[in-house]
Structures are given as C-alpha cells and as structure tokens.
Amino acid sequence: MFFAGLCFFSAVVLTREAVESSADNFNYPSLYHRYLGSVGKWLAILTNMLILYGLLTAYLSGGTSIIINIFNVPDDTRFWEIVILIIFFAGLSFFTTGGTKFIAKYNRLLMFLLGITFVLIVVLGMVHIEPERELYVNWNFIPFAIPVILTSFHFHNIIPSICKHLEWDTKAIVKAIIIGMLTGFIMINKRAPHKFPLSPKRPQKKWVIPVAYGSLHYPFFSR
C-alpha cells in the first residue's frame, strides 16, 4: 500500500504539472530540467530508460516462458528458447511500430480478449496452487521483488497522453488514475498466487519466474 500511495501521489503531482502546461509535447525530462536543471533532466531520462528496460525484459522473458510451456517445447537446449524469443520480440516490434491506429480501431476487442485470457490464466493456474506452500518467506529476494512492486503500479509514462485525451480535465484524469490503479490492484492480488505453479506435474522442473530484470530459476518451488 505504501508503494501504491507513493505512486498515486506522484501521479497527481505530475498530472497537475501537465494540466498547468497543457502542451501537447509535455514530457518529464523537460519538467525535471525546469526544476532541477541538467542533472534532473538526465536523471529522468536514465531512470525512464531503466524502467522501460525492466518492463521489456519482463515481458520478453515472461512471454517466451509462456510460449515454451504452452507448446511443450523441449527445454534441454537454449536454441529453441532463443528462436522463440527472437520471433516474439520481432512480432511485438512490428505491432508497436504500426502506431496506435490499429489499437484505437480494435480497442474494445483487444480489451475483451485481454479479460478473457486473464480469467483463463487465473482459472487454469488455480489447480496448481498449494496454499500452505505460499507461506515460504525468504527476505533475500526483496531486491528482486521491489522492481516488480514498483513497475506494477508504474503508469506515469502515459499520464501526458491521458491528460491530452481527457482534454486536461483534472478531475477526470484523477478519476481515471484511481480506477486504473484499483483495477491493477485487484488483478495483481488475483494473479499473484498463480505466478508460481507450486505443484508442477513434471518432476525436477525448475519453473521460470519472470521478474523485472530477467528470469530466475528457483528450484525450491519444485518437488
């Protein structure tokens, strides 16, 4: 809750700055440059690059792991993992460079499919859960968990776009942020236990757990 409150407070501050500016090209490096000078500008740039790198790594590693497990690809060689990773990355890159017209045109369909797939993931993952094993605690993994926690509530990059699309209406923007954070909070709490298949059918399997900066193989989740 502390991280969520911190992210919400910073989001409101950035929203007010964006609304006050009401400029279509509003961006954070320029904002930080105005208050903190060149140091603040480059700090904003480097921090943003680090966060985006973490998200990209998480999506690529997590997506590749899902594809490998869905199609039961042999995991005794790195070759197919690299091939699937490259294909997945190329597909996402092609989709991203296509611009926002496709997303805007089929936004409702995409959201519907996203909801359906989320429900399927939760339902299918429930059969692998052993609640008593979720009591495992190891504080040594906190450094790896903090980036995940922060990026779970990180949406600040889209605040300028939200402000523009909502026509710089502060109340509407804050309302959208609250609804989005609550939705994410519910999804995270429903999804979090199912990120770790604690009772895999295949013995000696080291489950790949995607985190913000890569994939860690934790054998203690296996039987």
N, C-alpha and C positions, 0 to 999 in steps of 0.2 A: 504493500500500500504506500510505503514511503516513496518508492521509485515512481509509482503511478501519480502520486500527488505532486512530486517534483516535476515530472514530465508535463502534467496538466498546467501547473503554474507557469512554467517556461513557455508553454504553447500559448497561453493567454497573453503573456508579455509580448511575444513575437507577433501575435495577431494584432495587438494594439499598434505596434510599430508599423506593421504592414498596412493597416487601415489608415493610420495617420499619413503614411506616404501615398497610398492609393496609386502607386505606379505599377504599370504592367511588368516592368523589368525589375521589380523589387527582389533583392537577393541578400543572403546573410553575410557574405564577405564584405559587401558594401556597408551593411549595417554595423558590423563589428569594426570596420575601418573607421566609421564615423565616431564611435565611442572609444575605441582602444588603439586607433592608429594602425600602422602597417603590421605590427605584431598580432593584433586581433584579427586582421584580415587573413593573414596566412595561417593563423591558428584555426580559424573557421574552415578554411579550405582543406587543411590537412586532416582535421577532425572528421569532416564530411567524407573525405576520401577513405578514411579508416573505417567508418561506419558502413559505407557502401561496399567496401571490400569484404567486410564481415558478413553482410547480408548476401552478397553474391556467392561467397564461399559456402554459406549455409544452404542456400537454395540449390547450388550445383551438387554439393555432396549429398544433401538430403534427397534431391530428385533422382540422382544417379542410384543411390541405395535402394530407393523405392522401385525403380525400374528393374534393377537386378533381381530383387526379391519377387516381384510380380511375375516375371518371365522365367524365374528359376535359373538364371544364368550361372554357370559354374564359377565359383569364386576362388578356385585354386590357381588362378592366373590373373595377372594385372592387365593383360591385353584387352579383354572384353570390357573391363571397368573403364579403361582409358578411351576405348572406342565409343562406348555409351556416353561417357562424359563429354566427349567432343561433339557427338551428334546432338545431345541435349543442349549444350552451350550454343551450337550453331542455330538450332531451332529457336531458342529464346532470343538470340541476337537478331535473327531475321524478323521475328514477330515484333521486337522492340523498335527496330529501325523503320518499321512500316508506319510509325506515327500513331496518333490517337484516334484517327478517323474510324478504323476498324473497331476499336474498343467502344467508342461512342455509339456506333451503329448497332452493335450487338451487346451492349452493356447489360441489359436485363437478362438475356440468355446466358451470358457468362456468369452473372451473379447466381442465377438459378442452378447452373451446373456446379458452381463452386459450393453452394449449400448442399446439394445432393451428395457430392463427393465427400464433403466434410462429415455428413451424417454416416455415410458408408464406412469411412475410416474409423469413426468412433464405435459403431456397432461391431464391425469386424475385429477391432482391437480389444473389445471387452472380454472376449473369450480367452485371451491370453493373460489376463490380469490375475495375479495372486496378491490381494491387498496386504497380507502380512509381510510381503517382501518389499513393500513400499516404505516400510519403516527404516530401511537401511539409511544410515547417515555417515557421510564422510566429508568433513569440512575442508579437506584438501582440494575439493573440486569447486570451491567457491570462486576462484579466479576464472574458471571456465563458465560458471553459471551467471556471473554478473553481466557479461556482454549479452547473453541471451535474455536476461531480465530487461536490460535497458532497451535492446532492439525490439522487444515485444511491445513496448509502448512508444517506440520511436516512429513518429509520423510527421515530424517537424518539417521535413523537406517538402511536403505537399501543402503546407499552410499558405504559402503565397498563391498557389493555384486555387485553393479553396476560397481564399479571400476574393480572388478575382471572379470566380464562378458565382459566388454568393453576393456579388456586387458590393463588397466592402461593408456588409451589414454585420456589425459586431455581435449582436445577439444571435443571429442565425449561425454565424461561424462558431461561436462558443457552444451553441446547442449541438451543432454537427460534431464538434470535437468530443463532447460528453457522450453522445450516442455512440460514436465510433470507439471510444475507449471502453465503454461498458460492454459493447459487443465483443471487442477483443478480449476483455477480461473474462467474459463468460466462455468464449471459445477456448481460451488458454486453460481455464480450470477444467473444462470438459475434456480437452485434448491432452493435457499434461500427463495424466497417468498412462495414456496409451502411446506415449512416445517411447516407452521402454517395454517391449514384449518380454515379460519376465518368465514366461514358460514356453520357450520355443520347442517346436516338435522335433527339430533336428538337433541331436546332442553335439556337444563340443563346438557349437556355433557361437562365434563372437559377434554379437549384434552391433551394427554400426549406429552410433548415436550422433546425429548431426548437431554440431554446435556452431556458434557464430564464427569461429576461426578454423573450422575443419571438422574432421570426423575422428572420434576417439573410439578405440576398440576396447570395451570393458568386459573382460571375461567373467566377472563375478555376477553378471546378470544371467549367465548360462548355467544349466545344470551340469 
